[in-house]
Amino acid sequence: MTPGRALAGLVLIFALAHAPFLANSLEDIDSVNFALGVRDFNVAEHRPHPPGYPVYIALGKVTTALTALAMGGAPASSVEARALAVLSLVAGLAAIVFLYGVFASLTSRAPESTSPWTTLSVEALSATVVTASCPLFWYLAARPMSDLPGLAFALAAQAC
């Protein structure tokens, strides 16, 4: 089995387990601030709270526009909540792939020039599965928060 097939299976299972449970509403002050930032970015008015998360808000604006097309005439707060939750899920799926890259680079391979993406590392895949099944990782992948997108960007940098 190749790493790509193993990760595709893990990503598919993760996505199918999360898709029905994506947030439909904004549940705490941070998610409300992020939704307000998607509507009107203004850090001085805590939309969102400092430091402002400009990359996350830009991604949120794109995701909200796409989600608004899919949801039709739903209320704006529902669209924003769902869009930010979808963004968290997509970031979680990317984070799974990047986690494997980070863990594979930490395992011992012979020869050292072997790419972690060509040969399946059972240790790295196992560590990825354990991390992806962690309750906090699991929970944050369905919530309209910036935690998992931030983790995905950090893991992408580490995987490189």
C-alpha positions in Angstrom: 0.0 0.0 0.0 1.2 3.5 -0.8 1.1 6.4 1.6 -1.3 8.2 -0.7 -3.9 5.4 -0.5 -3.6 5.0 3.2 -3.9 8.7 3.8 -6.8 8.9 1.3 -8.6 6.2 3.3 -8.0 7.9 6.6 -9.0 11.3 5.2 -12.2 9.8 3.8 -13.2 8.2 7.1 -12.5 11.4 9.0 -14.5 13.5 6.5 -17.5 11.1 6.6 -17.5 11.0 10.4 -17.5 14.8 10.7 -19.7 16.0 7.8 -23.0 15.4 9.5 -21.9 17.1 12.7 -20.6 20.4 11.4 -21.7 23.4 13.5 -24.9 25.2 12.4 -24.6 28.0 14.8 -22.0 30.2 16.5 -21.5 28.9 20.0 -19.0 31.1 21.8 -17.6 34.6 21.7 -14.6 33.7 19.6 -16.7 32.1 16.9 -19.0 35.1 16.9 -16.0 37.4 16.6 -14.7 35.4 13.6 -18.1 35.5 11.9 -18.3 39.3 12.5 -14.8 39.5 11.0 -15.9 37.6 7.9 -18.8 40.2 7.5 -16.7 43.3 8.3 -13.0 42.9 9.1 -12.2 45.5 11.8 -9.7 44.5 14.5 -10.2 47.8 16.4 -13.9 46.8 16.9 -12.9 43.1 17.8 -14.1 41.7 14.5 -12.2 39.4 15.1 -10.3 39.9 18.2 -6.6 40.9 18.0 -4.3 40.0 16.2 -7.1 39.8 13.6 -6.2 36.5 11.9 -6.1 38.1 8.4 -5.3 34.8 6.5 -8.1 32.9 8.4 -10.6 35.7 7.7 -9.6 35.8 4.0 -10.2 32.0 3.8 -13.4 32.5 5.7 -14.7 35.0 3.2 -14.0 32.7 0.3 -15.6 29.7 2.1 -18.6 31.9 3.2 -19.2 32.9 -0.4 -19.2 29.3 -1.6 -21.3 28.2 1.3 -23.9 30.9 0.6 -24.3 29.6 -2.9 -24.8 26.1 -1.6 -27.2 27.0 1.2 -29.4 29.4 -0.8 -31.4 31.8 1.3 -30.3 30.7 4.8 -29.7 33.3 7.5 -26.2 34.9 7.3 -25.2 33.7 10.8 -26.0 30.1 9.8 -24.0 30.4 6.5 -21.0 31.9 8.4 -21.1 29.2 11.0 -21.3 26.4 8.5 -18.6 28.0 6.3 -16.2 28.4 9.1 -16.9 24.8 10.3 -16.3 23.6 6.7 -13.0 25.5 6.7 -12.0 23.7 10.0 -12.9 20.4 8.5 -10.9 21.0 5.4 -8.0 22.2 7.5 -8.3 19.0 9.6 -8.1 16.9 6.4 -5.0 18.7 5.3 -3.5 18.5 8.8 -3.9 14.7 8.7 -1.7 14.6 5.5 0.8 17.0 6.9 0.9 15.1 10.2 1.9 12.0 8.3 4.7 13.9 6.6 6.0 15.2 9.9 5.9 11.8 11.6 7.4 10.1 8.6 10.4 12.4 8.7 10.9 11.6 12.3 11.0 7.8 11.8 14.2 6.0 11.0 14.4 5.1 7.3 17.1 3.5 5.2 18.4 5.1 3.1 18.0 8.6 4.4 17.3 10.0 0.9 14.0 8.1 0.7 11.0 10.4 0.5 8.3 9.8 3.2 5.7 10.0 0.4 7.0 7.0 -1.7 7.2 4.3 1.0 4.5 3.8 3.6 5.8 4.2 7.2 3.6 2.2 9.5 4.9 4.0 12.5 4.1 7.4 11.0 0.6 6.2 9.8 -0.1 4.9 13.3 1.0 8.1 15.0 -1.2 10.0 12.5 -4.2 7.9 13.3 -3.7 8.3 17.0 -3.4 12.1 16.7 -6.4 12.4 14.3 -8.5 10.4 16.8 -7.5 12.7 19.8 -10.7 14.2 21.2 -9.5 17.8 20.9 -8.4 17.3 17.2 -11.7 15.5 16.6 -13.8 18.3 18.2 -12.0 21.2 16.6 -12.5 19.8 13.1 -16.2 20.5 13.3 -16.2 23.9 15.0 -16.1 27.4 13.5 -12.7 28.3 15.1 -9.2 29.1 13.8 -7.4 26.4 15.8 -7.2 23.6 13.2 -6.5 25.9 10.2 -3.6 27.4 12.2 -2.4 23.9 13.1 -2.6 22.8 9.4 -0.5 25.8 8.3 2.1 25.0 11.0 2.2 21.3 10.1 2.6 22.2 6.4 5.6 24.3 7.2 7.1 21.5 9.3 6.3 18.8 6.6 8.2 20.9 4.1 
